[in-house]
């Protein structure tokens, strides 16, 4: 199995955060570095997905793919009027 190339980044954290990380790491049998990497990765993926959705929405607006307020209200009313399927309960 090949190892993924990683880069080093120095970060300053509050002492309380380090204390909590060390406690979590001990409980989970992981290193502090592993937990920091996981946290940064999850944050980055979530925020990048949000940024991508914003960019997609901006492209839709620029291309004229929008709905008026009234159209959205009608769409919501149509959704509310639909029967709920038994699998959704």
KOLDO-867417 format. One record per residue: residue number from 1; residue in one letter; x, y, z of N, C-alpha, C, O in turn. Coordinates in pm, 1 decimal. Layout:
REM KOLDO-867417
+-----+------+----------+----------+----------+----------+----------+----------+----------+----------+----------+----------+----------+----------+
|  nr | rest |     n_xx |     n_yy |     n_zz |    ca_xx |    ca_yy |    ca_zz |     c_xx |     c_yy |     c_zz |     o_xx |     o_yy |     o_zz |
+-----+------+----------+----------+----------+----------+----------+----------+----------+----------+----------+----------+----------+----------+
| NUM |    a |        X |        Y |        Z |        X |        Y |        Z |        X |        Y |        Z |        X |        Y |        Z |
...
+-----+------+----------+----------+----------+----------+----------+----------+----------+----------+----------+----------+----------+----------+
END
This chain:
REM KOLDO-867417
+-----+------+----------+----------+----------+----------+----------+----------+----------+----------+----------+----------+----------+----------+
|  nr | rest |     n_xx |     n_yy |     n_zz |    ca_xx |    ca_yy |    ca_zz |     c_xx |     c_yy |     c_zz |     o_xx |     o_yy |     o_zz |
+-----+------+----------+----------+----------+----------+----------+----------+----------+----------+----------+----------+----------+----------+
|   1 |    x |     85.6 |   -118.9 |      0.0 |      0.0 |      0.0 |      0.0 |     89.4 |    124.2 |      0.0 |    176.0 |    137.8 |     86.4 |
|   2 |    x |     69.4 |    213.6 |    -95.0 |    152.0 |    333.4 |   -102.4 |     98.9 |    440.5 |     -8.1 |    -21.9 |    454.3 |     11.4 |
|   3 |    x |    190.8 |    515.1 |     49.4 |    153.4 |    620.6 |    143.0 |    122.5 |    748.9 |     67.2 |    192.2 |    783.4 |    -28.3 |
|   4 |    x |     19.4 |    818.8 |    109.0 |    -19.7 |    944.6 |     48.3 |     81.0 |   1051.6 |     88.8 |    116.7 |   1063.3 |    206.1 |
|   5 |    x |    126.1 |   1128.6 |     -8.0 |    219.0 |   1237.1 |     22.3 |    146.4 |   1345.5 |    100.6 |     35.7 |   1385.5 |     64.5 |
|   6 |    x |    208.8 |   1392.5 |    207.4 |    148.7 |   1495.1 |    292.4 |    243.9 |   1611.9 |    307.4 |    365.6 |   1597.9 |    294.7 |
|   7 |    x |    185.5 |   1727.5 |    334.9 |    265.1 |   1847.3 |    360.4 |    250.5 |   1886.6 |    505.8 |    147.9 |   1859.5 |    568.1 |
|   8 |    x |    352.2 |   1949.9 |    559.5 |    353.1 |   1993.4 |    698.3 |    297.0 |   2134.9 |    708.1 |    327.1 |   2220.0 |    624.3 |
|   9 |    x |    215.5 |   2160.0 |    810.3 |    159.0 |   2292.4 |    834.2 |    162.3 |   2318.0 |    984.7 |    109.4 |   2238.8 |   1062.7 |
|  10 |    x |    223.9 |   2427.6 |   1024.9 |    225.0 |   2464.6 |   1166.7 |     98.3 |   2542.0 |   1198.7 |     57.3 |   2630.5 |   1123.5 |
|  11 |    x |     36.8 |   2507.7 |   1310.9 |    -86.9 |   2574.0 |   1352.2 |    -81.5 |   2602.5 |   1501.2 |    -32.6 |   2520.7 |   1579.1 |
|  12 |    x |   -131.4 |   2717.5 |   1540.2 |   -140.1 |   2750.4 |   1682.3 |   -280.8 |   2719.5 |   1730.5 |   -379.3 |   2762.2 |   1670.3 |
|  13 |    x |   -288.9 |   2644.6 |   1840.2 |   -417.7 |   2608.8 |   1899.4 |   -418.9 |   2650.4 |   2045.6 |   -314.4 |   2658.6 |   2110.1 |
|  14 |    x |   -536.6 |   2676.0 |   2095.9 |   -551.4 |   2711.7 |   2237.8 |   -514.5 |   2592.4 |   2325.2 |   -537.4 |   2477.7 |   2286.7 |
|  15 |    x |   -457.6 |   2618.6 |   2442.2 |   -421.8 |   2509.1 |   2533.4 |   -540.4 |   2417.2 |   2565.7 |   -523.0 |   2295.9 |   2576.6 |
|  16 |    x |   -658.5 |   2473.0 |   2581.0 |   -776.6 |   2391.0 |   2611.6 |   -809.8 |   2297.4 |   2495.2 |   -851.3 |   2183.5 |   2516.2 |
|  17 |    x |   -791.2 |   2346.1 |   2373.5 |   -814.8 |   2261.8 |   2255.5 |   -714.9 |   2146.6 |   2251.7 |   -752.0 |   2033.0 |   2222.3 |
|  18 |    x |   -588.6 |   2175.7 |   2281.4 |   -485.3 |   2071.1 |   2284.5 |   -518.9 |   1968.3 |   2392.0 |   -505.9 |   1848.0 |   2369.5 |
|  19 |    x |   -562.0 |   2015.2 |   2508.3 |   -598.1 |   1924.3 |   2617.4 |   -712.0 |   1831.3 |   2573.6 |   -707.3 |   1710.7 |   2597.8 |
|  20 |    x |   -813.3 |   1888.0 |   2509.6 |   -926.3 |   1807.2 |   2463.5 |   -883.6 |   1709.9 |   2353.3 |   -926.3 |   1594.5 |   2351.6 |
|  21 |    x |   -799.7 |   1757.1 |   2262.3 |   -748.8 |   1669.3 |   2156.1 |   -672.3 |   1551.6 |   2215.0 |   -689.8 |   1437.5 |   2172.0 |
|  22 |    x |   -587.0 |   1579.7 |   2314.1 |   -509.2 |   1473.4 |   2376.0 |   -599.1 |   1373.2 |   2447.7 |   -573.0 |   1252.9 |   2444.3 |
|  23 |    x |   -703.8 |   1421.5 |   2511.8 |   -798.6 |   1331.8 |   2579.0 |   -872.5 |   1245.2 |   2476.4 |   -886.1 |   1124.2 |   2494.3 |
|  24 |    x |   -919.3 |   1308.2 |   2369.8 |   -985.8 |   1233.1 |   2263.3 |   -891.4 |   1130.2 |   2200.7 |   -929.7 |   1015.4 |   2178.2 |
|  25 |    x |   -769.6 |   1171.8 |   2173.3 |   -672.1 |   1082.8 |   2110.9 |   -646.7 |    960.4 |   2198.7 |   -640.1 |    848.1 |   2148.9 |
|  26 |    x |   -632.7 |    982.2 |   2328.5 |   -610.0 |    870.4 |   2420.7 |   -729.3 |    775.6 |   2421.6 |   -712.0 |    653.8 |   2417.6 |
|  27 |    x |   -849.1 |    830.4 |   2426.8 |   -970.8 |    747.9 |   2428.6 |   -988.5 |    669.4 |   2299.1 |  -1037.5 |    556.4 |   2300.4 |
|  28 |    x |   -948.4 |    729.6 |   2187.8 |   -970.3 |    668.2 |   2057.2 |   -851.7 |    584.5 |   2009.8 |   -860.9 |    515.7 |   1908.2 |
|  29 |    x |   -741.3 |    590.1 |   2082.4 |   -622.9 |    517.8 |   2039.4 |   -561.9 |    576.4 |   1914.0 |   -505.9 |    504.0 |   1831.7 |
|  30 |    x |   -572.4 |    706.5 |   1899.4 |   -519.1 |    777.2 |   1782.6 |   -420.9 |    884.1 |   1828.6 |   -410.0 |    912.7 |   1947.9 |
|  31 |    x |   -350.1 |    942.1 |   1733.6 |   -259.1 |   1051.4 |   1767.9 |   -331.5 |   1185.3 |   1754.9 |   -433.7 |   1196.9 |   1687.3 |
|  32 |    x |   -276.4 |   1283.7 |   1820.2 |   -329.0 |   1419.7 |   1808.4 |   -325.1 |   1463.7 |   1662.2 |   -420.4 |   1523.6 |   1612.3 |
|  33 |    x |   -215.3 |   1434.1 |   1594.4 |   -201.5 |   1471.9 |   1453.7 |   -309.8 |   1408.8 |   1367.5 |   -363.4 |   1473.9 |   1277.9 |
|  34 |    x |   -342.8 |   1281.7 |   1393.9 |   -447.1 |   1214.1 |   1317.7 |   -580.4 |   1286.8 |   1335.2 |   -651.4 |   1311.5 |   1237.7 |
|  35 |    x |   -614.4 |   1321.1 |   1460.4 |   -741.8 |   1388.9 |   1485.4 |   -746.5 |   1526.4 |   1420.3 |   -849.7 |   1565.9 |   1365.9 |
|  36 |    x |   -636.8 |   1598.7 |   1425.3 |   -631.5 |   1730.7 |   1361.7 |   -649.2 |   1716.4 |   1211.2 |   -724.0 |   1792.4 |   1149.7 |
|  37 |    x |   -580.5 |   1619.0 |   1151.6 |   -593.2 |   1598.2 |   1007.0 |   -736.9 |   1563.2 |    969.9 |   -790.4 |   1615.8 |    872.4 |
|  38 |    x |   -799.8 |   1474.1 |   1047.5 |   -938.4 |   1435.9 |   1020.5 |  -1031.4 |   1556.3 |   1030.7 |  -1118.0 |   1575.8 |    945.4 |
|  39 |    x |  -1013.7 |   1636.5 |   1134.5 |  -1099.8 |   1754.0 |   1154.4 |  -1084.6 |   1853.8 |   1040.1 |  -1183.7 |   1906.5 |    989.5 |
|  40 |    x |   -961.1 |   1879.4 |   1000.0 |   -936.7 |   1974.7 |    890.9 |   -992.2 |   1919.6 |    760.4 |  -1050.5 |   1993.6 |    681.2 |
|  41 |    x |   -974.4 |   1789.9 |    737.8 |  -1025.7 |   1728.7 |    615.4 |  -1178.2 |   1737.9 |    609.2 |  -1233.8 |   1775.3 |    505.9 |
|  42 |    x |  -1246.2 |   1704.1 |    719.1 |  -1392.3 |   1710.9 |    720.7 |  -1441.2 |   1853.9 |    701.1 |  -1535.5 |   1877.9 |    625.7 |
|  43 |    x |  -1377.0 |   1949.1 |    769.0 |  -1413.7 |   2090.2 |    754.2 |  -1394.9 |   2135.4 |    609.9 |  -1482.7 |   2199.5 |    552.2 |
|  44 |    x |  -1280.4 |   2101.9 |    552.3 |  -1249.3 |   2144.1 |    416.2 |  -1347.6 |   2084.6 |    316.0 |  -1395.7 |   2155.0 |    227.2 |
|  45 |    x |  -1377.7 |   1956.1 |    329.5 |  -1473.2 |   1892.4 |    238.2 |  -1611.0 |   1956.9 |    248.3 |  -1675.2 |   1983.5 |    146.7 |
|  46 |    x |  -1656.7 |   1982.2 |    372.4 |  -1788.6 |   2042.8 |    392.9 |  -1793.7 |   2184.1 |    336.3 |  -1888.0 |   2219.4 |    265.6 |
|  47 |    x |  -1694.0 |   2264.0 |    366.8 |  -1693.0 |   2402.6 |    320.9 |  -1674.4 |   2411.2 |    169.7 |  -1732.5 |   2498.2 |    104.9 |
|  48 |    x |  -1592.9 |   2320.5 |    112.6 |  -1572.6 |   2321.2 |    -32.3 |  -1701.7 |   2280.6 |   -104.2 |  -1734.5 |   2335.3 |   -209.5 |
|  49 |    x |  -1774.9 |   2184.1 |    -46.5 |  -1903.5 |   2144.8 |   -105.3 |  -2000.8 |   2263.3 |   -102.2 |  -2074.1 |   2285.8 |   -198.5 |
|  50 |    x |  -2001.5 |   2338.4 |      7.3 |  -2087.2 |   2456.9 |     16.9 |  -2047.0 |   2560.8 |    -87.7 |  -2132.3 |   2616.5 |   -156.9 |
|  51 |    x |  -1916.7 |   2586.2 |    -98.6 |  -1866.9 |   2682.5 |   -197.3 |  -1905.5 |   2640.0 |   -338.3 |  -1946.0 |   2723.0 |   -419.8 |
|  52 |    x |  -1893.2 |   2511.6 |   -366.9 |  -1930.6 |   2460.5 |   -499.6 |  -2078.9 |   2482.4 |   -526.9 |  -2116.9 |   2518.8 |   -638.2 |
|  53 |    x |  -2163.7 |   2460.0 |   -425.1 |  -2307.4 |   2481.4 |   -441.7 |  -2338.1 |   2628.9 |   -465.5 |  -2424.4 |   2662.0 |   -546.7 |
|  54 |    x |  -2268.0 |   2717.2 |   -395.1 |  -2287.0 |   2861.3 |   -415.8 |  -2247.5 |   2899.2 |   -558.3 |  -2319.0 |   2973.2 |   -625.8 |
|  55 |    x |  -2135.2 |   2848.9 |   -602.5 |  -2090.2 |   2878.9 |   -740.2 |  -2189.8 |   2826.6 |   -843.3 |  -2216.3 |   2892.7 |   -943.6 |
|  56 |    x |  -2244.6 |   2708.1 |   -818.5 |  -2344.1 |   2651.4 |   -909.3 |  -2468.7 |   2740.6 |   -911.8 |  -2525.5 |   2766.1 |  -1018.0 |
|  57 |    x |  -2510.0 |   2787.1 |   -795.1 |  -2625.6 |   2876.1 |   -788.7 |  -2600.7 |   3007.6 |   -860.0 |  -2688.6 |   3059.6 |   -928.8 |
|  58 |    x |  -2480.9 |   3060.9 |   -843.5 |  -2446.4 |   3185.4 |   -913.0 |  -2448.2 |   3165.5 |  -1064.1 |  -2492.8 |   3253.1 |  -1138.3 |
|  59 |    x |  -2400.0 |   3050.7 |  -1109.2 |  -2401.8 |   3021.5 |  -1253.6 |  -2545.4 |   3009.2 |  -1303.1 |  -2576.9 |   3053.7 |  -1413.4 |
|  60 |    x |  -2633.1 |   2948.8 |  -1221.7 |  -2774.4 |   2938.5 |  -1259.2 |  -2837.2 |   3077.0 |  -1273.0 |  -2911.8 |   3102.5 |  -1367.5 |
|  61 |    x |  -2807.4 |   3165.1 |  -1180.0 |  -2862.1 |   3301.2 |  -1185.9 |  -2812.2 |   3371.9 |  -1311.3 |  -2890.1 |   3434.1 |  -1383.5 |
|  62 |    x |  -2682.5 |   3362.0 |  -1336.7 |  -2626.1 |   3426.7 |  -1455.7 |  -2687.3 |   3372.0 |  -1584.8 |  -2701.0 |   3444.9 |  -1683.0 |
|  63 |    x |  -2724.0 |   3243.1 |  -1584.2 |  -2782.7 |   3180.3 |  -1703.3 |  -2933.6 |   3199.5 |  -1709.8 |  -2998.7 |   3154.0 |  -1803.8 |
|  64 |    x |  -2989.3 |   3267.8 |  -1608.6 |  -3133.3 |   3293.7 |  -1609.7 |  -3217.8 |   3179.0 |  -1559.4 |  -3339.6 |   3179.1 |  -1577.7 |
|  65 |    x |  -3155.1 |   3080.3 |  -1495.9 |  -3229.9 |   2967.0 |  -1441.2 |  -3274.8 |   3000.2 |  -1299.2 |  -3215.6 |   2955.3 |  -1201.1 |
|  66 |    x |  -3381.7 |   3080.6 |  -1290.9 |  -3433.2 |   3124.5 |  -1161.4 |  -3584.5 |   3109.4 |  -1157.2 |  -3649.9 |   3089.8 |  -1259.6 |
|  67 |    x |  -3637.9 |   3119.0 |  -1037.0 |  -3783.4 |   3118.4 |  -1016.7 |  -3821.8 |   3245.4 |   -943.5 |  -3745.9 |   3296.0 |   -860.8 |
|  68 |    x |  -3939.1 |   3296.3 |   -974.0 |  -3989.4 |   3412.7 |   -901.4 |  -4037.9 |   3367.6 |   -764.1 |  -4055.1 |   3248.2 |   -739.7 |
|  69 |    x |  -4059.2 |   3461.2 |   -677.0 |  -4111.9 |   3431.2 |   -543.4 |  -4246.2 |   3358.4 |   -554.2 |  -4271.5 |   3261.7 |   -482.4 |
|  70 |    x |  -4329.9 |   3405.2 |   -643.2 |  -4461.7 |   3344.2 |   -661.7 |  -4449.2 |   3200.1 |   -711.1 |  -4523.3 |   3112.5 |   -666.4 |
|  71 |    x |  -4356.2 |   3175.5 |   -802.7 |  -4335.7 |   3039.0 |   -853.0 |  -4289.3 |   2945.4 |   -741.7 |  -4331.6 |   2830.0 |   -735.3 |
|  72 |    x |  -4203.3 |   2994.9 |   -655.3 |  -4156.0 |   2913.8 |   -542.4 |  -4271.8 |   2884.2 |   -447.7 |  -4285.8 |   2771.2 |   -400.9 |
|  73 |    x |  -4354.5 |   2984.0 |   -418.9 |  -4469.3 |   2961.7 |   -330.8 |  -4565.0 |   2857.9 |   -389.1 |  -4614.2 |   2770.9 |   -317.2 |
|  74 |    x |  -4590.9 |   2867.4 |   -518.8 |  -4677.4 |   2767.5 |   -585.0 |  -4617.3 |   2627.3 |   -575.0 |  -4687.1 |   2530.4 |   -545.3 |
|  75 |    x |  -4487.4 |   2618.5 |   -600.2 |  -4417.4 |   2490.1 |   -592.7 |  -4427.8 |   2431.7 |   -451.4 |  -4450.4 |   2311.7 |   -435.7 |
|  76 |    x |  -4411.6 |   2515.0 |   -349.6 |  -4421.6 |   2467.8 |   -211.6 |  -4562.5 |   2418.7 |   -180.2 |  -4580.1 |   2317.1 |   -113.0 |
|  77 |    x |  -4661.8 |   2490.8 |   -228.8 |  -4800.1 |   2448.6 |   -206.5 |  -4827.8 |   2314.3 |   -274.5 |  -4896.8 |   2229.0 |   -218.7 |
|  78 |    x |  -4774.0 |   2296.3 |   -394.8 |  -4790.0 |   2168.4 |   -465.0 |  -4724.9 |   2055.2 |   -385.9 |  -4781.1 |   1946.1 |   -375.8 |
|  79 |    x |  -4608.4 |   2080.0 |   -330.6 |  -4541.0 |   1977.9 |   -249.9 |  -4622.8 |   1941.9 |   -126.0 |  -4635.7 |   1824.5 |    -91.0 |
|  80 |    x |  -4677.3 |   2043.0 |    -60.8 |  -4759.0 |   2017.2 |     58.7 |  -4885.7 |   1940.3 |     26.4 |  -4935.4 |   1865.0 |    110.1 |
|  81 |    x |  -4938.1 |   1958.1 |    -92.3 |  -5063.2 |   1892.8 |   -130.6 |  -5044.0 |   1746.4 |   -167.5 |  -5140.8 |   1670.5 |   -170.4 |
|  82 |    x |  -4921.6 |   1706.0 |   -195.3 |  -4896.1 |   1566.4 |   -234.5 |  -4915.1 |   1474.5 |   -114.8 |  -4878.8 |   1508.7 |     -2.2 |
|  83 |    x |  -4972.8 |   1356.5 |   -140.8 |  -4984.8 |   1260.1 |    -32.0 |  -4846.0 |   1208.6 |     11.0 |  -4756.3 |   1192.4 |    -71.8 |
|  84 |    x |  -4831.0 |   1183.9 |    138.6 |  -4704.9 |   1131.5 |    191.0 |  -4704.5 |    981.0 |    171.2 |  -4799.6 |    912.6 |    209.2 |
|  85 |    x |  -4596.7 |    928.7 |    111.4 |  -4588.7 |    784.4 |     89.6 |  -4559.5 |    714.0 |    221.1 |  -4499.7 |    772.3 |    311.5 |
|  86 |    x |  -4601.2 |    590.1 |    231.5 |  -4579.9 |    514.1 |    355.3 |  -4433.1 |    489.9 |    382.8 |  -4394.6 |    472.0 |    498.4 |
|  87 |    x |  -4349.7 |    488.7 |    279.3 |  -4205.5 |    466.1 |    300.1 |  -4137.8 |    589.2 |    357.6 |  -4028.6 |    577.9 |    413.4 |
|  88 |    x |  -4199.3 |    706.9 |    345.9 |  -4139.8 |    830.6 |    398.2 |  -4174.9 |    852.4 |    544.2 |  -4119.8 |    942.6 |    607.4 |
|  89 |    x |  -4263.9 |    773.3 |    598.7 |  -4304.0 |    792.2 |    739.4 |  -4207.6 |    729.5 |    833.3 |  -4226.4 |    736.2 |    954.7 |
+-----+------+----------+----------+----------+----------+----------+----------+----------+----------+----------+----------+----------+----------+
END
